[in-house]
Amino acid sequence: MKIAMGASKSSVLSEIQSLFLLKPTYKVCVSKQQVHCSVTSKVKRSIDILGSLLGLAIAAVVAVPVAVAMLLDNPGPLLYSQVRCSFKGRHFRMWKFRSMVVGAENLKHLVANQATGHIFKNENDPRITRVGRFLRSTSLDELPQFWNVLLGDMSLVGTRPPTPDEVAGYKDFHWQRLDVKPGLTGEWQVNGRSAVKDFDDIVQMDIDYQRKWSVFYDISLLCKTIWVVLNKNGAC
């Protein structure tokens, strides 16, 4: 490092420090940004609580026949949990009705990824059980996530909650999708779902959601979600 003649002590010190101190990561930078209004909205949170209580009541009723079907098809735990990332990358444990064989995570390397970027998708994933395929096509596997909504880790409407290994590879552009809470549904779920396999396209949808957000927009997406689920559009 060359030091110009007559340089002040402070400028020299600053240049030396820059050689040894790492610049703040994007994760640190986004944590200092202004919080998105959807995260602090009391109306949105109230809708989340009411919706999650209704959803948990439905999940309790559905759990019995699902448990029996699983026992006959592929014995194992009724529920499956996985660590996901919430607002600003915070970790939480997300719950679902199990749709894959026991130990499916250990078999993931044997399945080809049909998506592009930091997301994993395979329309004919051999790890999915017969009961699991039905649960996914009807979105019943996601009912236990109402517990995550009630706890505040998720919202009824938001972004798809990514896994920590996906987030580890994020670029600056991708981090913007975590400026809001993850949701049971959102832009991606109602506008393409499994048909959209390029991660950058999904991120753009998440950013568009943040730009267009309002309580009424959330309600419109919830209504569209019901239509998509009933018609089984884009499920896998």
Disulfide bonds with the S-S distance in Angstrom:
none
